């Protein structure tokens, strides 16, 4: 886990939680934007990802260890005596939804981008190669085959990550089985998620997840303060898209609104 200090006096803390298969280096642009805007930033690689990857780069981690990692980041970030905002993407968003619902954290607001609540893109072998549920409980490996081109249409981002050796999409069948149950339970949960300001971003051309499932999750929570935005033309990784500056400004505006509502004076 790492902390990046805000430039000047910090107004709040941002905790970034990445999605499945990736790692913190993909968030360098976003980290610098938040630092420059006056926020401390906390982030770490989830278990089995990035610097924490296993020797064979196969994802077989328990979702309990993912939740513990996010728990630790939120706990550490709360020691600054500043409002904490969590920005979580993809599977990271799904994990964070559960953490905030099941444990008490003094989080000022949450921003979720393209949460994994129902997958559009499945591992090619998953639907047909395992006719019985029991066969999904073993160590059999399969490739989810989510490529970087599935995530963003930004050629600049793709060129930067052409030599990325820390993006791994091979999983075990049991991991995929646990993922499916985890997403289904999260999508169905009502009156578990806390009453905190929440901003949900989805992408019009998301090929990875069903954006309508995410929107329905948000509506079911019956929050008193929430925002929803579907970004036209965008792919799954909204903060990696050509529109990322607009996405950042919209998210920053949401955070500033929340800070003003609790009595902070914010200079734009």
Secondary structure, 3 states (H helix, E strand, C coil): CEEECCCCCCCEEEEEECCCCCCHHHHHHHHHHHHHCCEEEEECCCCCCHHHCCCCCCECCCHHHHHHHHHHHHHHHHHHCCCEEEEEECHHHHHHHHHHHHCCCCCCEEEEECCCCCECCCCCCHHHHCCCHHHHHCCCEEECCCCHHHHCCCHHHHHHCCCCCCCCCEEEHHHHHHHHHHHHHHHHCCCCCCCCEEEEEEECCCCCECHHHHHHHHHHCCCCCEEEEEECCCCCCHHHCCCHHHHHHHHHHHHHHHHHHCCCCCCC
